[in-house]
Amino acid sequence: MRLTDFWQRMANHFGEAYADSFAHDHVMSQLGGRTVHEALRDGWEAKDVWRGVCAAMEIPEGRR
């Protein structure tokens, strides 16, 4: 998954304004106790971060 695709999925689910705020502030155990930005900075693949977000936020399978 490209990073641009990842951010588009984040915006589609959380909304343009909230996606970045969520990515900065929400710490998830699915990302090893990291935020989205921290996980990406630490070298996580965008697809793995997206899977972590989906699991943490219980995003329905059809919207993943």
N, C-alpha and C positions, 0 to 999 in steps of 0.2 A: 504494500500500500504506500502510495506517495504521501508525503507530508501534507500536500495541498488537499488530497482526498480526505485525509484524517481531519483537518480543520473544517472542511466542508461538512463532514458528518457531525462534528461537534456543534457547528452552527445550526445545522438542521434540527438536531435534537434539543439543544439548550437555548437556541436563539443567538443571533449575532452578538448582542451586547453581553449576555451572560456566559457564553462559552469560554472566553478568555479569563473571566473572573473565576469561574469554576476551575479552570485548568491551573490557575495560580494558587487557589485557596484550599481545595478539597484534597485531603490526604487519604489515600486508599490503601488498604492492606493488600489488595490485588496487585498493586504496583510496588510492593515491598515497603510500604510506609512512605511513599513518595506522592507528590502531586504529579499531574500530567507533565507540566513543564520540567520538573526535576527528573522524571523518568526519561523524557526525550533527551534532556541534557546529558544524562548518564549513559546514553547509548542504546536505550531500548528502541526496538523497531516500532514504527507507528502502528502496525497491525496488532502488535502485542499490547500496546497501550490502549488501543481502541477496545480490544477484547477485555482488558481490565476494567475500563470504564463501563462497558456493557454489563459485565458481571456485577460490579459494585452498585450500579444504578438500576439493575434489573430491567434493562432495555429489552423489549420483546424481540424475539428471534427475527421477525419480519422487518424490523427497523435497523437491524445490525448490518 
